[in-house]
Amino acid sequence: MDNSSLSWIEPLGVIICLILSVIFSASETVLTSLGHLKTKHLVESGKKRAKLLELWLSDPNLVLATILVGNTVANILASFITAVYIFRVFGKAGESISFGLLTFIILVFCEISPKTYAKYHAEKLAIPAIFLMKIFVWLLYPVTMVLMNISRGMINLLGGKVSKEGPFITQEEIEYLINVSDKEGVLEPEKREMLSSIFELSEISVKEIMVPRTDMVRVSKDTPFEEVVKQIVECQYSRIPVYEGKMDDIVGILHAKDLFQYWLRGEKPVDIGKIMRKPYFVPESKKVDELLKEFQQKNIQLAIVVDEYGGTAGLVTIEDILEEIVGEIRDEYDEEVELISSPGKGVFLVDAKINLNELEEKIGVTLPKNDYETLGGFVFDLMGRIPKKGDEVVFENLKITVQEADHRRVLKLKIQKQEEEKVADNN
């Protein structure tokens, strides 16, 4: 048999090696992307050959080692066969061409493309991937075990530890488990919402849950002792910010228990500047989950929120954070506040503090989002000034009237849904 009749064997060998490289690369991404919970869910699904995935759960190191050995051998063989073939056909001049071409093919067609596809189709490809990998685990077992033992020995020498446990459970997997449990009726809706809220803390900024500066209860550093006691009794807060000079210049936090210790002993008048505690400032952009950790580490329950210019934007307490998880928390001193009521069709009396998302849900409208979170902030933005009682403004088919306001803020508003004909006449 002459050389010309064997010329197809080398290209075929390269193609086979590249196909194997694609299989190993895709399988690696499929199994590592799938995660522990989804893998377990597939094993228990009853699908044909799904039980094979137990190998990945029980010994992921063996499977990964097999994939790495197989992929490396396939790529080396492809490179070697290509180099021999090119050298025989084109001579020494073809060496650089073969190296560049094969590198491009392996990177694009054997690594990037299959891994990208596998990442987004992990569940669909999981069973075929583990079926093929089980065959290669059996074929390459002697080589793989020798290399794994050498690797373990080196890791132990360096003081490391090799675990045989499966992949760690990620946040994405826990959210997946919550959704599956909810769909199957295993998890109660209230518990599902609570668990989901915990993960959402990392997406919520302090600005979204803080008490705005206009609603903050504050006392001046120069306020007489008796007046401070009276104010604490009236507001029923255990901690109050203390300002000096301007109301936004917060210099301390007064704890009611510190004040009452002096009052009960009859040691009055007391300079509140001497018993107030150092305030803790946080930027309004800080995420709520980060703030919760800081509250726990520093053993504090209240922080003053500052804007990008360093001015006081509001305050946030640990109760505000907990309410994001479990919903509104009320104690025996809290009065039930109705944020929205409807005295007639298309008419709504609304507290200015209501969140815009809640308002949209309650009355079925869509409002623009900007640097405000509440209806009061929205109306302030529309008017470009502090609204006064009796002021009216029209936005699309909504007529908004200020019902109550003081010199600093709007308190209550009336919203009327207008008919399309009336809106056209007004325009």
C-alpha positions in Angstrom: 0.0 0.0 0.0 1.6 3.3 -1.1 1.7 6.6 0.8 -1.0 8.2 -1.3 -3.6 5.6 -0.3 -2.9 6.4 3.4 -3.1 10.2 3.0 -6.6 10.3 4.4 -5.7 8.6 7.7 -3.9 11.5 9.3 -6.6 14.1 8.6 -9.2 11.6 9.9 -7.1 11.1 13.1 -6.9 14.9 13.6 -10.7 15.2 13.2 -11.4 12.4 15.7 -9.0 14.0 18.2 -10.8 17.4 17.8 -14.2 15.8 18.2 -13.0 14.2 21.4 -11.7 17.6 22.6 -15.1 19.1 21.9 -16.8 16.3 24.0 -14.4 16.7 26.9 -14.6 20.5 26.9 -18.4 20.6 26.7 -18.7 17.8 29.4 -16.5 19.7 31.8 -18.7 22.9 31.5 -22.0 20.9 31.6 -21.1 19.2 34.9 -19.6 22.1 36.6 -22.4 24.5 35.6 -25.1 22.1 36.6 -24.5 22.3 40.4 -25.2 20.0 43.2 -29.0 20.5 43.6 -29.9 20.4 39.9 -27.8 17.2 39.5 -29.6 15.6 42.5 -32.9 16.7 41.0 -32.0 15.0 37.7 -30.9 11.8 39.5 -34.3 11.6 41.2 -36.3 12.6 38.1 -36.5 9.0 36.8 -35.1 9.9 33.4 -33.3 7.1 31.5 -29.6 6.9 32.5 -30.0 9.8 35.0 -28.7 7.6 37.7 -25.3 7.8 36.0 -25.0 11.3 37.4 -24.4 9.8 40.9 -20.8 9.3 39.8 -20.5 13.1 39.5 -22.1 13.6 42.9 -20.0 10.9 44.6 -16.5 11.5 43.1 -16.3 14.7 41.0 -12.5 14.7 41.3 -12.3 11.4 39.4 -14.6 12.7 36.6 -12.7 16.0 36.3 -9.3 14.3 36.3 -10.6 12.0 33.5 -11.8 15.0 31.5 -8.5 16.8 31.9 -6.4 13.8 30.9 -8.6 13.0 27.9 -8.7 16.6 26.7 -5.0 17.0 27.1 -4.2 13.7 25.3 -6.7 14.6 22.4 -5.2 18.1 21.9 -1.6 16.8 22.0 -2.3 14.0 19.5 -4.1 16.4 17.2 -1.1 18.7 17.3 1.4 15.9 16.7 -0.5 14.3 13.8 -1.1 17.7 12.2 2.6 18.6 12.5 3.7 15.3 10.9 1.2 15.6 8.1 2.0 19.2 7.3 5.7 18.6 7.4 5.4 15.6 5.0 3.2 17.6 2.5 4.7 21.1 2.7 8.1 20.5 4.3 9.6 22.8 7.0 7.8 25.9 5.6 4.4 24.5 6.8 5.4 24.2 10.6 4.3 27.7 11.6 1.2 27.5 9.5 0.1 24.2 11.1 0.8 25.6 14.6 -1.2 28.8 14.1 -4.1 27.1 12.3 -4.5 24.3 14.9 -4.2 26.7 17.8 -7.1 28.8 16.3 -9.2 25.6 15.7 -8.7 24.3 19.2 -9.5 27.6 20.9 -12.5 28.5 18.8 -14.1 25.2 17.9 -12.9 22.9 20.7 -12.9 25.3 23.7 -14.8 28.5 23.5 -17.8 27.4 21.3 -18.6 24.1 23.0 -18.2 25.5 26.5 -20.4 28.5 25.7 -23.1 26.3 24.3 -22.8 23.8 27.2 -23.2 26.5 29.8 -26.6 27.4 28.6 -27.8 23.8 27.9 -26.4 22.1 30.9 -29.5 20.2 31.9 -30.2 19.0 28.4 -26.6 17.7 27.9 -26.0 16.4 31.4 -27.1 12.8 30.9 -25.3 12.3 27.5 -22.2 14.0 28.9 -22.0 11.7 32.0 -22.7 8.6 29.9 -19.7 9.4 27.7 -17.5 10.3 30.7 -18.3 7.1 32.5 -16.9 5.2 29.4 -13.8 7.3 29.5 -13.4 6.9 33.3 -13.3 3.2 32.7 -10.9 3.5 29.7 -8.5 6.0 31.3 -8.8 4.8 34.9 -5.2 3.4 35.3 -3.6 6.6 34.0 -6.0 8.9 35.8 -5.5 7.2 39.2 -1.7 7.4 38.8 -1.9 11.1 38.1 -4.4 11.8 40.8 -2.2 10.0 43.4 0.8 12.1 42.3 -1.3 15.2 42.5 -2.7 14.3 46.0 0.9 13.7 47.2 2.0 17.1 46.0 -1.0 18.8 47.6 -0.4 17.0 50.9 3.3 18.1 50.9 2.2 21.7 50.5 -0.1 21.4 53.5 -3.3 21.3 51.4 -6.3 18.9 51.7 -8.1 17.1 48.9 -11.9 16.7 49.5 -14.0 14.0 47.7 -17.2 16.0 48.3 -19.3 17.1 45.4 -19.6 20.8 44.3 -20.6 23.5 46.7 -24.2 24.7 46.8 -24.5 28.2 45.3 -27.0 31.0 45.8 -28.4 30.3 42.4 -29.0 26.7 43.3 -30.8 27.6 46.5 -33.1 30.0 44.6 -33.7 27.2 42.1 -34.6 24.8 45.0 -37.0 27.5 46.5 -38.8 27.9 43.1 -39.0 24.1 42.6 -40.4 23.6 46.1 -42.9 26.4 45.6 -44.1 24.9 42.3 -44.5 21.5 43.9 -46.4 22.9 46.8 -43.8 21.8 49.4 -43.0 25.4 50.5 -45.7 27.7 51.9 -46.0 31.0 50.0 -45.1 33.1 53.1 -41.9 31.1 53.6 -41.0 31.3 49.9 -41.4 35.1 50.0 -39.3 35.3 53.2 -36.5 33.2 51.7 -36.6 35.1 48.4 -36.5 38.4 50.3 -33.2 37.4 52.0 -31.5 37.0 48.6 -33.0 40.3 47.4 -31.2 42.2 50.2 -28.0 42.2 48.1 -29.9 44.1 45.4 -31.6 46.7 47.6 -29.8 50.0 48.5 -30.2 51.7 51.9 -31.8 54.6 50.1 -34.8 52.4 49.2 -35.6 51.5 52.8 -34.5 54.5 54.9 -36.6 56.9 56.8 -36.2 60.2 54.8 -34.7 63.2 56.5 -38.1 65.0 56.4 -39.6 62.2 58.6 -36.7 61.9 61.0 -37.4 62.8 64.7 -34.4 64.7 66.0 -33.4 66.7 69.1 -31.0 69.6 69.4 -27.9 69.1 71.5 -29.0 72.2 73.5 -32.5 70.9 74.2 -33.3 71.0 78.0 -33.4 67.6 79.8 -37.1 67.7 80.6 -38.0 68.5 77.0 -35.9 65.6 75.6 -37.6 63.2 78.0 -41.0 64.5 76.9 -40.1 64.1 73.3 -38.9 60.5 73.7 -42.1 59.6 75.6 -44.2 61.1 72.8 -42.4 59.5 69.9 -41.8 56.1 71.6 -38.4 55.7 69.9 -35.5 54.1 71.8 -32.9 56.0 69.8 -33.0 59.6 68.5 -30.4 61.5 66.4 -28.9 64.6 68.0 -28.1 67.7 65.9 -26.0 70.8 66.5 -26.8 74.0 64.8 -28.5 72.9 61.6 -31.0 70.1 61.8 -29.0 68.1 59.2 -25.7 68.3 61.2 -26.1 65.0 63.2 -23.5 64.8 65.9 -24.7 61.9 68.0 -27.3 59.3 68.8 -29.2 59.5 72.1 -30.3 56.2 73.6 -33.4 56.4 75.8 -32.0 53.9 78.3 -28.9 56.1 78.8 -31.1 59.2 79.5 -33.6 57.4 81.8 -30.7 56.0 83.9 -29.9 59.6 84.9 -33.6 60.6 85.2 -34.4 57.7 87.5 -31.5 58.6 89.8 -32.7 62.1 89.9 -29.5 63.4 88.3 -30.9 66.3 86.3 -30.5 68.5 84.4 -28.2 66.5 82.2 -26.2 67.7 79.2 -27.3 65.3 76.5 -24.0 66.0 74.7 -22.2 64.0 77.4 -24.3 60.9 77.2 -25.1 60.7 73.5 -23.2 58.1 71.5 -21.1 58.5 68.3 -23.3 58.3 65.2 -22.6 55.7 62.5 -22.8 57.1 58.9 -23.4 55.0 55.8 -23.8 56.1 52.1 -27.3 55.8 50.6 -25.8 53.6 47.9 -24.8 50.8 50.3 -26.5 47.5 49.8 -28.8 46.3 52.7 -27.1 42.9 53.1 -23.7 44.7 53.7 -25.3 47.1 56.3 -26.9 44.1 58.1 -23.5 42.5 58.5 -22.0 45.8 59.8 -24.9 46.2 62.3 -24.1 42.7 63.6 -20.3 43.2 63.7 -20.5 46.7 65.4 -23.5 45.8 67.6 -25.5 48.9 66.5 -29.1 49.2 65.4 -29.3 52.6 63.8 -27.3 54.4 61.1 -27.4 57.9 59.6 -27.7 57.8 55.8 -25.7 60.4 53.9 -26.0 61.4 50.2 -23.2 61.8 47.7 -22.5 65.4 48.9 -22.2 64.3 52.6 -25.6 65.7 53.6 -28.1 63.9 55.7 -30.5 61.9 53.6 -32.3 59.9 56.3 -31.8 57.2 58.8 -32.1 53.4 58.7 -32.6 50.9 61.6 -32.2 47.2 61.9 -36.0 47.0 62.1 -36.2 48.5 58.6 -34.0 45.7 57.3 -35.9 43.0 59.1 -39.1 44.4 57.6 -37.7 43.8 54.1 -37.5 40.1 55.1 -40.6 39.4 57.2 -42.9 42.4 56.2 -44.2 45.2 58.4 -43.3 44.9 62.1 -45.6 46.6 64.5 -45.3 46.8 68.3 -47.9 47.9 70.9 -47.1 51.5 70.4 -47.5 51.6 66.6 -50.7 53.1 65.3 -52.2 51.4 62.3 -51.6 53.8 59.4 -53.7 53.4 56.3 -51.5 54.5 53.4 -54.2 54.4 50.8 -58.0 54.5 50.9 -60.7 54.9 48.2 -63.8 57.0 49.2 -65.2 56.7 45.7 -64.7 55.2 42.2 -61.4 56.4 40.8 -60.6 58.6 43.8 -57.8 57.7 46.3 -56.6 59.4 49.5 -52.9 58.5 49.7 -50.2 59.0 52.4 -47.3 60.9 50.8 -44.9 58.3 52.2 -46.3 55.5 50.2 -43.8 53.7 48.0 -44.4 54.3 44.2 -44.2 50.6 43.5 -47.0 49.9 46.0 -49.1 52.8 44.7 -48.8 51.5 41.1 -49.9 48.0 42.3 -52.9 49.4 44.3 -54.4 51.8 41.8 -53.2 50.2 38.5 -51.0 53.0 37.1 -47.4 53.4 35.9 -45.3 56.3 37.2 -41.8 57.3 36.1 -38.9 56.4 38.3 -36.2 59.0 39.2 -34.3 60.0 42.3 -37.5 59.6 44.5 -39.1 56.5 46.0 -42.4 57.9 47.4 -45.5 59.7 46.1 -44.4 62.8 48.0 -41.1 62.9 46.2 -42.8 62.4 42.9 -45.1 65.3 43.4 -42.3 67.5 44.7 -40.4 66.7 41.4 -43.4 67.5 39.3 -44.0 70.9 40.9 -40.3 71.8 41.4 -41.0 73.2 44.8 -42.4 72.2 48.2 -46.1 71.6 47.6 -48.7 73.6 49.7 -52.2 72.6 50.7 -54.6 73.0 47.8 -52.0 72.7 45.1 -53.0 70.6 42.1 -51.0 69.0 39.4 -52.0 66.7 36.5 -49.9 63.8 35.3 -51.4 61.9 32.3 -54.9 60.8 33.4 -54.2 61.5 37.1 -55.2 64.7 38.9 -53.3 65.0 42.2 -54.4 67.4 44.9 -52.4 68.2 48.0 -54.7 67.6 51.0 -52.3 68.1 53.9 -48.8 69.7 54.0 -46.5 71.6 56.3 -43.7 74.0 55.6 -41.2 71.2 54.9 -43.2 68.4 53.2 -46.4 67.1 51.8 -48.4 64.7 54.0 -51.5 63.6 52.2 -52.7 63.7 48.7 -55.9 63.0 46.7 -55.6 61.2 43.4 -58.4 61.3 40.9 -58.4 59.1 37.7 -59.8 61.3 34.9 -61.6 60.1 31.8 -59.7 60.4 28.5 -62.1 63.1 27.3 -61.4 65.3 30.4 -57.6 64.7 30.0 -57.8 65.9 26.4 -59.8 69.0 27.4 -57.3 69.9 30.2 -54.5 69.6 27.7 
